[in-house]
Each structure stands twice: as structure tokens, then as C-alpha cells.
Amino acid sequence: MKALLLENIHRDAAAAFLDAGLDIAQSRHSPTGDELLSRVADATVLCVRSRTRVSEAILNAAPDLLIIGAFCIGTEHIDLNLCARRGVAVFNAPYSNTRSVVELALGEMIMLLRKVSDRSAALHAGSWHKSSEGCREIRGKRLGIIGYGNIGSQLSVLAEGLGMEVLYYDVSEKLSLGNARKVSFEELLSLSDIVTLHVDGRQANSGFFGEAQFALMKEGAIFMNLSRGSVVDVEALARALTTHRLSGAAVDVFPKEPSSNSESFRSPLQGLENVILTPHVGGSTEEAQQNIGRFVASRVLAYLQNGDTSASVNMPVIQPGGRKGAHRFAHIHENVPGMLAHINDLFARNSVNITGQHLETRGDIGYALIDVADDKGTGLAGKLAALPGTIRSRQVY
């Protein structure tokens, strides 16, 4: 089996795959077009970060592909439904860089309140400007968090520890941590000294924060986006800053980002007062990348070696544990009545005793793991693959 690692995946992931006996090929960048299609042609495992878009063309070019490891939080760049219909399991790292994003957000809040970036730039240019005008402490300020998921909730806890009052808004019901209060979207905007976005990149969130939302914000407030570039109208943000409706902003993600470090960057936010721009580095720490590398690699190997889908974002979830027989078979199929009966009948007709069995469904997809005492050389993997409704089957061990 071959693992193709793109976009400078952490070395710990490569080491884990090598230890498990996989051949690996690596690239620091994300190839495009025909080069990408050529490189995935013989891959069993495809490992990407956020830049490589996994489309139907890639899946068509990779007939042996079993798994995609997304070494990041978001999976919007991967066609999850199509992967499921092709029997390709997708795993991501929903928690591994949470702390890194939260720390950057907190640091930027303090720097914006104290106008640190402007003072630093002035000193670099030889200008000494010592003044307390417009500079404020973080203690006692009201933080509005839009999106109370893994990042938003952890930010909430640490912000309270710094003496902030926390309001949050989320479309789903979430458990409030500490003294955080859930409020309406409009109330959060009007009351918060700092508004920070931590939402995902689903299509429904595209462009949801623009002129009307900035107009609802408290005058002189600070705006931060460390989530997805597509959710904010940056031209509207630039106008809110130039008219001094807002006193500052920190932006880590952009609607259009360079494809490599050699490509130039342009944004209407460049050169504005008290604005911190960072190149999508919220989760880019050594610790986060190592955690992501280890976690996603472990999930990929658990699926390869045991059929475990417990952390998959697109497959029915089965956590089977260790070996329960001489062999284990995995069967991904259409979720239609009678599939389990057909599977069991196949083993019975071949006089093979089933020692353990798991079946779960997710939408239109069913996933079964079958442990047997002895396959008796009957070529059951091939016979499983021939059952009507089969998407993909394999002998796990």
C-alpha cells in the first residue's frame, strides 16, 4: 500500500506510515492538474491539508484509494458524499490545533487593544510615539464569540480567566462553559467590545458577515476572523475600518489566498490602521502540526488495520476493537433492506463460521465488519465484492 502525503504533512505521520509497512511519497506543496492526477493513481492513502481540493476527477484517477486523511480541521475542500459513495473513508483532526488558534486570538486581542502593531511599525521606521490614548486593558471587556464549537468554547474559558465577560452565539444548542451567556446574534454585535468569528466554511456561511453586520456592531469595537475567509466581506470590513466605525481588526483567513509562498498577496485591508493580517497561520505551530500528524495518522492506520471508523467524517461509525477471529472482512454497501442477510447467507453457503459482526449505517451508506474463524480458501473477499449493492469490500486481515 502507498500513502501520498501532500502539503508538508508533519514528519511524525510519515514515520507512523513507514512503521506500519506502507510505502510513502511526499511533497511540500499541492500539485495541480495532470500532475496531481498522476501522483494519486496508485495511492491507497491520500494525505492533504486545506489547499488540495479532492474532487470527482481525483477519485476517478485513484481506483485503489481507500482513505483520505485531512490533516486540518475543515473538510470543505473534500467531496465527502462522493467519497462515501465510492467507499473512501475520510478522517480529519477536529481538535488538534484548537489551542494554537485560541492563543493567537487572545494575543491579537491584547495587541489590538494596545495598538501594538502600529507602535511597532512606527519604531521600526524611527518614530517614537509614547501615548496611552486609545489603549485599553483586556480585563473587563466584553467578548462576543460567533461559533461556540471546539475553538470558540476554549477561547471562552481562557478569556474569562483574563477577566473578560463572554457572550456567544451559535446556531446549535451548546453547553455554556464558565459564566458565558448565549445571546441573539444582534445582541452580541451591539454589546461586544470584540467580536470574533469561529464558524465553519459550509456554503450557508459564505458571505454571511458584511455591511449590515458591521453596522450593528458597537462603535469602536474590534473585529476578528480566524475561521474561514469566505464568511466575511473584506471590502465592507475595510470601509468599517477607514470610517472608524471599528477601531481595529485581526484577519487570518481571506476569500482568495495565494497558492504558495512565492505568490503575491493583495487585500483591501492592507495598510489600514490597527489591523493585524496573518497568512492563515492560526493553527500553524509546531505543537499543532505534530498533534495533527499523529492523530490523523493513527486514525488512518486504525481503519487500515482494524476497519475502525470511529473518527470518520463521512462513514458509518464502528469501533470494533481487537481481533475476534482468524480474518476480518469489511463491506461498504448501499443502505438497502436485506444486505446483512445476503452477507450472512454468503458465509453460510461457504460453510464459514462468523465469530463477530458489526453493522452501522449513515444515510445511504452501510458498513459491516465480519470476523470469521477460518476463510477456508474460499475467496470470500471477491465473493463479497460481487454481492448486489456492494460499494467496496476488502479483507482487513
C-alpha angles and dihedrals in degrees: 000000000000129000118201112203117195134179098034099296111197115275092238089069092053090048091052092051092048091050088053091054100255123141111234137204120188140195130182089214139044111256117214140208119358093354091061093045090051094049096051094048095098100026123126092181125033116196118193141158125213101299103063112082112212106211137166089270091060093047090049090052094050109058093166096050111129103162142027117200112202104200092200140058103259126065100186089115091061124073095231097180094050090047090054092049088052092048094248113143118215124206128184139176107250097171109023100094098030095108093050093054092046093051092050091049092052093046092050092049091057093045092050094047089050095038089233098158093054092046091048093050090050092052092048086054091050099256120132110205112167113178140131093212112130093359117125142179121248091227112102095014121130115240120201114201118195106199115030099203129120095311099034094050094048090048087052093058096047093044090055088052087060091053100262126143109232128213122175141186127201132164089226129059109261134179109255112232121215111335096331115138128210112226137168119282092248093047092051092053095048097046106037125098089198125028117195128184122219103163131131128253100251115145092252090063095053111124094348094138114062146113096330094049094047088051090057094053122103111268111260093018125142124241127206133184119186095147120071129339093221095065098068133063097225093191090057089048090051090053092049089053098044091050089048091239083132124035097211148343143205119206125181100166132050139194090243119028129182114262092225142008090261093061119090123244128224129183138156086235094067116113096012121140118265094000122137115202120188127180101245093289100136092118096027104114128120090243094051095047091048091049091048092047093051097042099048092042090052092051092047092051093045089057094046095046103034108011090247112164097170094126099034118128096205110027134075108271119248124162101188103174122210133340118309099175146005092281140016125206126197120208124186113189147157111285098246131136117275100024095122090048090053091050093049092046090054092055092044093051088053092049092241118147117225112221098180139006139187129185129178133164134208118186109305094349130087125191126195132182117198124192118198135185095224133357090204092213093285096136093239095169090063092044091050090052090054095057113113111258094028116144098178136339134184142168105250093195 
